[in-house]
C-alpha cells in the first residue's frame, strides 16, 4: 500500500504548521521523521491519520483519499506521543485495537478479536502480561503494550509518534527492532524520533523537518551531514560514517584554547585518540604515518598529517618535519603502535618529545609483543617511559593531557 | 473477581433491598407475603404501593443514574474523583427549585419541572462555555466552567432562600437530598429518562475504555471522540437533571459506588458499569431504609451519603494509587 502526501498545508489558528509537505511511503519502508521539538513531526502524523484536516493538499492511500477516522483506523495504526496512565488491564488495552472491526452499535470483542490481541501481545514479547495492570508496568513495557494495540488494528501503515521517548537504550532498540520486523513483513511505518543514531540504524529513509517543511529527504548516509544537522537542529556535531551507517556525536567546546596535540601513531593505533582529541576541541596532527594507513585516513579528515609513501621507511625529511611538529605542539602522544624498522624513527621522535617534557605514552600491549626491532628499541622505550606520563589505554589520554597542560 | 460471581451476588443484594424497603415498618414482613397472595387489606396496599414502592423506585433511579453518570464522567475526564454534578446540574436544579417556591408556584410538579429544566440549562451553559474557551483540553475547560457556574448558582440559591425564608424549609430539605414524600408522578417522569440514559451508557461502554487512554488514543482506534463526548455529556446531563429534580442533591454516590466496584472488577467498563449500576440499586435503598428507621423522624439521605463519602474520599486519597 502506497501512502502519498501531496502539497499539504495545515493551519492551526493563524499559523501554518505544515507548509507544502510532500512525500511518499511505499511498502517495506521505515521512514524516520527527524526534527527539533515543534518542527511539525507530530503534526505530519496527525494529518496523515486524519485527526487534523489539511487546508490544502491531499493525503492519499493507493490513490484514494482517506475517509473518516473510523475507516482510517483499519489501515493506519496511529500511536500518539503521550503514553496514557490507566489501571486498565493489558489485554483490555490491546483489545481496543480491535474497535474498528467491531459493529458500531454494542461493541464487544469476540473470540477472533481475543485471538488477534493475544497474538499482538506475543509479537511484542508480552504474552504473559495479559492480566497485568497497565499502570504497574515499566516504561518500556507500557510502550510495547501500546505497540501491541497498534498491531491488533492490523494496519498497513504504522504512524508512531516518538515510540522510544523516555526509554532506556535497551528498550529503545527493542521497540525499533519490533517495528522493523513488522515492516519487513510487508507493512510500512513513519516514525517520529529524536535520536538521530537510532533513526539512521533502523530507518530505510529519513525525512528532516524544519518549521513545518521537509527540508532533507533520502537515505540516512546521504541526508545526515554536519550541514543538515546544523541547518535543521542548529547543533554542532561531527558525523562519522561506518560503511552504510551514520553516527553523530556532539562537537564539544574547545578546552584550554586552541592547543596543539601531536600523535605519533600508525596501523590504527591512533584513530580513537585522534577522534577524542578532535571532539574535545584540540587541533590535532599525526606523524609519521604511511599514506593509506587507517590512521592516515582519520587524521587527513581531522587535521595535519606528516606522511610517508605507502610501505616505505621514514625518510630524513619526514623525520625532520615530525621533530618540528613535536616542538610546535603543546603535548605529544605516543600511541600503542607496533615498532618495526620502517617506523623506528617515530620512537626517536617520541624520545625527543619526552626530553622536552610533553610526552604521554599509551602503554596498552606489553612493548615486547609489538617490538619487531629488537633490544635497541627496547632500551629507547624504557628511557621514554621514565620521562613521560604513562597511561594504560586511549581512554585515559584526555585526563593525562589535562594534567600535563594544567 | 469474576463477573459471573459478582452479578448473582449483587442481584441477591437487590432482592434483599426490595424486601427490606417494602417490608420495614409497623405492618411487618408478613404483609409482603399477604400482598403476594392477594390477602392484604387496603391500608397495607396503600402503604406498600402508594408509598414504599415509589420510594424504593426513586432510590433505585437515583442510585443507578448517579453512579452510572459518575462512571462515565470519571472516564471522560480521566479523573477518578470526578462526580456527576461536575456539569453544574446540582446548583442549577437548586436555583430552579428555589425559584419555583419563591415565585409561589406551589405544586410539586412545578418544582420538578423548574428544577429539571434549570439543571439541563445549566449543563448546557457549562458545556457551551467550556467548548468556547481557548483551553487546549476542552474537557478540563468544561470542568472549570462547571465549578464557576456552580459557585455562582449556589450563591443565587442562598439569596433566594434568604429572601423567601418562610416558604423555603421544603426547598432546604429537598436540597439535602431525600426520598420522603414519594410521588408516582416523579417515578413516571424519571424512570424512562433513567432507563434510556443507562441503556445508552451500557451500549457505548466499550468507548469509555478508549476514553481512559486519552482523546488521541481513542481517535487512533477509530472513535469519533468529539461526537461521543457530546452525546455522553448530554446523556449525563439528562440523567442527573432528572434525578436531582425528583430527589434533590445526593452527593458522593457517583464516586463511592464506582470505586468500590473498581476494586472488585477493575477498570474495564463492560464489567464495571453493569456491576456499578447493580450495586447502586441495592445501596441507595439501603441508605434510605437507614434514613427512615434511624430516628423517630427522617434523616436526609444526602447528609448520610455525604458523611459516608467524605471518609471514603479520604481513603482513596491516602490509599489507592489512581
Interface residues (C-beta under 8 A of the other chain):
Chain A: X49 X51 X68 X69 X70 X71 X72 X73 X74 X77 X78 X79 X80 X81 X82 X84 X86 X87 X88 X89 X92 X93 X96 X97 X99 X100 X102 X105 X106 X107 X108 X133 X135 X146 X149 X150 X153
Chain B: X78 X203 X204 X206 X207 X209 X210 X212 X213 X214 X216 X217 X219 X220 X221 X222 X223 X224 X262 X266 X267 X268 X270 X321 X322
